[in-house]
Amino acid sequence: MRVDQATRLKGLEQEHARLKRLVADLSLDNSILKEVAAGNF
């Protein structure tokens, strides 16, 4: 693997981790909002 490919891979891995955290946060927010909307708070 060339240096530029390794650098790109590292960047993509970091972006992937960031997006996974974002999805987890949004899923939690969505779950909380559904609970509130259902009156289960």
N, C-alpha and C positions, 0 to 999 in steps of 0.2 A: 504494500500500500504506500502510495506516495504521501509526502508531507501535506500537500494541499488537500488530498482526500481525507487524511486523518483529521485535519483541522475542520473540514466541512462536517465530517462525521461527529466530531465532538460538539460542534454547534448545533447540529440536528438533535443530538441526544439531550442537550440542555433545553432546547425548545420543546422537545417531547415531554420532558419532566415538568416544565412550566405549564404546558397545556393540560397534563394529567392533573396537576394541582388545581388548575382553574376549573376543570370539569368536576372534580370532587367538591370544590367550594360551591359551585352552582347547583350541584345535585343536593347538597345539604340545604342550601337556601330554598330550593324548590320543595324539598320535603317539609321544612319548617312552615313554609307558606301554605302548603296543603293541610297541615295539621291545624293551623290557625283558621283557615277557611272552613274547615270541618267543625270548628268549635272545640277541638281537643287540646286546649292549651291550659 
